[in-house]
């Protein structure tokens, strides 16, 4: 049975003019491309007539035994099994003596051990070559057991070219820890950088010569007193989403309250349910 014209028109209107939905910061980043400024993906020539993609692994974890080379093998699936990757690593680095598979969230990685004096093929620079998929994986070195790795979201970054962003972030974040990785988010559709990024810091003060400051929400850009960006991380101290100062929330912020108008008395500084004149 056909629908009445009123119902047909009503449904068509809803489909043609969908109600816009707001997005959270996390959902907005889902459409972005994460680009490391320290460990980028690049196209390198492995032979005279073929181009290979080179990917630097970014696994910032300690290993079962110190000094392991960590390879993110997530890019190898489903073309290779875990066991096949191990066989390839042994074939290309026959002096490597131990290897175990581990997991970091959704990432699968290998801990490969080779003594420095036996590292004839320079595993750190040569990595693992996968001819079938034109891929070259480079490792990262496992961090120390005492390391305290913090993943930081960065917002309100200056809108600059990548090399200047990297230079500024290195200088700005140096007082807070050892920079393990740093990068930006680029819009997937337009390829524009819109001021959001990330950093991975080792904030441990275990070394005798390390005197890192406690990480703060507002960080001066490259020692500038006029420009700053914002950092957020898990289990950080309370901070205000209005003035970006720490130790109070937006609802406790004097600056935020000054903008509030009471609908009962029309005065600033309080809400109607808090109005002293009621």
Wavefront OBJ file of the C-alpha trace (Angstrom):
o trace
v 0.000 0.000 0.000
v 1.314 3.448 -0.930
v 1.874 5.949 1.850
v -0.231 9.133 1.990
v 1.412 12.181 0.459
v 1.883 13.800 3.863
v 3.851 10.829 5.173
v 5.883 10.486 1.994
v 6.779 14.174 2.063
v 7.679 14.010 5.751
v 10.108 11.128 5.268
v 11.712 12.728 2.242
v 12.276 15.956 4.166
v 14.039 14.131 6.993
v 16.370 12.289 4.644
v 17.181 15.396 2.595
v 17.856 17.559 5.638
v 19.380 15.376 8.347
v 19.803 16.916 11.761
v 23.447 17.914 12.272
v 25.217 16.137 15.099
v 28.035 17.606 17.141
v 31.308 15.666 17.445
v 33.557 15.231 20.416
v 37.272 15.958 20.147
v 38.018 12.221 20.097
v 35.506 11.567 17.295
v 36.823 14.497 15.295
v 40.333 12.999 15.375
v 39.034 9.705 13.977
v 38.905 11.298 10.524
v 42.481 12.534 10.789
v 45.784 11.012 9.724
v 48.405 10.606 12.448
v 51.822 11.648 11.155
v 54.962 11.175 13.213
v 57.507 13.958 12.743
v 60.325 11.796 14.154
v 59.542 8.372 12.689
v 57.809 9.019 9.397
v 56.716 6.583 6.694
v 58.809 7.060 3.587
v 59.321 5.652 0.133
v 62.887 4.361 -0.250
v 64.643 2.604 -3.081
v 65.653 -0.907 -2.064
v 66.752 -2.001 -5.538
v 67.355 -0.383 -8.891
v 63.805 -0.711 -10.172
v 61.549 -1.195 -7.143
v 60.264 1.166 -4.448
v 59.792 -0.043 -0.892
v 57.781 1.552 1.901
v 59.843 2.043 5.055
v 58.082 2.178 8.421
v 59.757 2.897 11.741
v 58.253 0.893 14.616
v 56.813 2.909 17.493
v 56.615 0.515 20.444
v 57.601 2.389 23.586
v 57.792 -0.445 26.085
v 60.385 -2.246 28.141
v 61.418 -5.730 27.067
v 61.758 -9.021 28.900
v 65.543 -8.551 28.810
v 67.062 -5.062 28.312
v 68.356 -4.072 24.880
v 65.759 -5.679 22.609
v 64.944 -4.432 19.121
v 61.159 -4.032 18.860
v 59.503 -4.592 15.471
v 55.858 -3.674 14.929
v 54.723 -6.530 12.667
v 51.077 -5.452 12.434
v 51.753 -4.266 8.873
v 52.746 -7.793 7.847
v 49.314 -9.329 8.395
v 47.570 -11.040 6.658
v 50.364 -11.568 4.126
v 52.599 -13.305 6.666
v 51.984 -15.257 9.825
v 53.834 -14.480 13.025
v 55.983 -17.579 12.594
v 56.859 -16.616 9.014
v 58.021 -13.186 10.176
v 60.258 -14.859 12.751
v 61.754 -17.087 10.046
v 62.431 -14.063 7.838
v 64.087 -12.220 10.732
v 66.343 -15.207 11.440
v 67.234 -15.548 7.753
v 68.168 -11.860 7.429
v 69.891 -11.645 10.828
v 71.316 -15.111 11.498
v 73.283 -13.929 14.546
v 70.146 -12.880 16.423
v 69.838 -15.358 19.275
v 66.366 -14.811 20.814
v 62.927 -13.670 19.748
v 59.509 -13.492 21.431
v 56.166 -12.148 20.234
v 54.235 -9.651 22.352
v 51.201 -7.418 22.126
v 50.721 -3.687 22.762
v 47.028 -2.916 22.440
v 46.097 -3.778 18.860
v 49.738 -3.982 17.812
v 51.669 -7.211 17.516
v 55.420 -6.884 17.801
v 58.581 -8.942 18.061
v 61.365 -8.572 20.608
v 64.535 -9.547 18.754
v 67.865 -9.898 20.572
v 71.295 -9.740 18.991
v 74.575 -8.908 20.726
v 76.364 -5.821 19.430
v 79.537 -7.689 18.543
v 77.511 -10.206 16.498
v 75.283 -7.662 14.718
v 76.983 -8.051 11.320
v 73.937 -6.893 9.326
v 73.221 -3.814 11.508
v 69.650 -4.689 12.452
v 68.871 -1.138 13.610
v 69.565 0.333 10.159
v 68.704 -2.542 7.826
v 65.575 -3.720 9.667
v 63.454 -6.467 8.131
v 62.742 -6.625 4.387
v 59.508 -8.151 3.055
v 59.903 -8.390 -0.726
v 56.429 -9.808 -1.258
v 54.691 -6.646 -0.028
v 57.519 -4.156 -0.773
v 57.910 -3.303 2.917
v 60.896 -2.475 5.110
v 60.404 -2.401 8.879
v 62.826 -0.549 11.124
v 62.914 -1.262 14.869
v 62.967 0.914 17.940
v 64.993 0.113 21.043
v 63.102 -1.003 24.141
v 62.907 1.566 26.939
v 64.298 0.954 30.403
v 62.196 -0.714 33.104
v 62.326 2.498 35.154
v 60.895 4.577 32.299
v 57.590 6.340 32.787
v 56.057 6.792 29.346
v 53.230 9.333 28.976
v 51.076 9.731 25.863
v 50.143 13.393 25.477
v 47.494 15.020 23.281
v 48.459 18.464 22.004
v 46.023 21.186 20.911
v 46.234 24.841 19.891
v 49.592 24.275 18.183
v 50.919 27.076 15.922
v 49.962 26.573 12.286
v 53.394 26.124 10.740
v 55.202 23.832 8.321
v 56.166 20.414 9.675
v 59.849 21.163 10.157
v 59.071 24.277 12.208
v 56.452 22.419 14.266
v 59.013 19.697 15.033
v 61.691 22.219 15.959
v 59.318 24.117 18.249
v 57.939 21.001 19.957
v 61.424 19.647 20.624
v 62.360 22.870 22.403
v 59.017 23.272 24.187
v 58.797 19.719 25.527
v 62.477 19.243 26.433
v 62.037 20.458 30.063
v 59.394 17.784 30.716
v 61.070 14.565 29.589
v 62.822 12.601 26.870
v 60.946 12.893 23.594
v 60.289 9.387 22.234
v 57.900 10.439 19.477
v 56.054 13.558 18.380
v 53.684 14.246 15.522
v 50.643 15.995 14.129
v 47.149 15.121 12.946
v 46.276 15.975 9.341
v 42.712 16.133 8.026
v 42.111 13.039 5.910
v 40.090 14.819 3.217
v 41.947 18.121 2.825
v 45.413 17.035 4.086
v 45.532 20.242 6.144
v 47.219 20.495 9.542
v 44.714 22.122 11.910
v 46.699 22.584 15.099
v 46.347 19.184 16.812
v 49.180 16.805 17.576
v 50.619 14.304 20.033
v 53.802 13.480 21.900
v 55.229 10.465 23.704
v 57.446 11.441 26.635
v 59.576 9.506 29.075
v 59.171 11.639 32.208
v 61.276 9.452 34.489
v 63.897 11.301 36.566
v 65.994 8.216 37.299
v 69.166 9.480 35.565
v 71.467 11.547 37.814
v 71.583 14.451 35.340
v 67.838 14.551 34.581
v 65.782 17.182 36.369
v 62.542 17.250 34.432
v 59.699 19.573 35.395
v 56.229 18.216 36.097
v 54.135 18.206 32.942
v 51.646 21.103 32.771
v 48.467 21.727 30.796
v 49.614 25.074 29.364
v 53.085 24.946 27.761
v 54.873 27.971 26.343
v 55.761 27.627 22.672
v 59.535 27.599 22.292
v 60.064 29.743 25.440
v 57.696 32.430 24.150
v 55.704 34.340 26.785
v 52.953 35.183 24.292
v 52.269 31.864 22.529
v 51.273 28.605 24.232
v 49.660 25.279 23.444
v 47.703 22.813 25.573
v 48.629 19.307 26.707
v 46.295 16.661 28.116
v 47.074 13.143 29.308
v 45.571 10.373 31.407
v 45.299 10.997 35.157
v 46.437 14.609 34.819
v 45.622 17.179 37.541
v 42.288 19.011 37.437
v 42.210 21.779 34.836
v 39.703 24.342 33.632
v 38.262 23.996 30.132
v 37.503 27.720 30.089
v 40.684 29.514 31.202
v 43.011 26.460 30.950
v 44.470 27.033 34.407
v 44.943 24.048 36.707
v 43.448 23.208 40.128
v 39.862 24.178 39.325
v 37.110 23.212 36.875
v 35.113 25.323 34.438
v 32.204 25.443 36.895
v 34.460 26.834 39.617
v 36.255 29.309 37.341
v 35.849 32.970 38.285
v 36.311 34.047 34.657
v 33.683 31.591 33.471
v 31.204 32.654 36.170
v 31.691 36.310 35.222
v 30.137 35.529 31.824
v 27.055 33.870 33.330
v 23.799 35.865 33.453
v 21.093 34.997 35.968
v 17.691 34.670 34.320
v 15.974 35.697 37.571
v 17.767 38.972 38.432
v 19.721 39.535 35.176
v 22.977 40.007 37.073
v 26.320 38.444 36.173
v 28.213 35.850 38.176
v 25.613 33.254 39.128
v 22.857 31.060 37.718
v 19.166 31.454 38.405
v 18.999 28.485 40.794
v 21.813 30.111 42.809
v 20.228 33.581 42.800
v 20.358 35.191 46.276
v 17.355 37.377 45.404
v 14.946 34.465 44.983
l 1 2 3 4 5 6 7 8 9 10 11 12 13 14 15 16 17 18 19 20 21 22 23 24 25 26 27 28 29 30 31 32 33 34 35 36 37 38 39 40 41 42 43 44 45 46 47 48 49 50 51 52 53 54 55 56 57 58 59 60 61 62 63 64 65 66 67 68 69 70 71 72 73 74 75 76 77 78 79 80 81 82 83 84 85 86 87 88 89 90 91 92 93 94 95 96 97 98 99 100 101 102 103 104 105 106 107 108 109 110 111 112 113 114 115 116 117 118 119 120 121 122 123 124 125 126 127 128 129 130 131 132 133 134 135 136 137 138 139 140 141 142 143 144 145 146 147 148 149 150 151 152 153 154 155 156 157 158 159 160 161 162 163 164 165 166 167 168 169 170 171 172 173 174 175 176 177 178 179 180 181 182 183 184 185 186 187 188 189 190 191 192 193 194 195 196 197 198 199 200 201 202 203 204 205 206 207 208 209 210 211 212 213 214 215 216 217 218 219 220 221 222 223 224 225 226 227 228 229 230 231 232 233 234 235 236 237 238 239 240 241 242 243 244 245 246 247 248 249 250 251 252 253 254 255 256 257 258 259 260 261 262 263 264 265 266 267 268 269 270 271 272 273 274 275 276 277 278
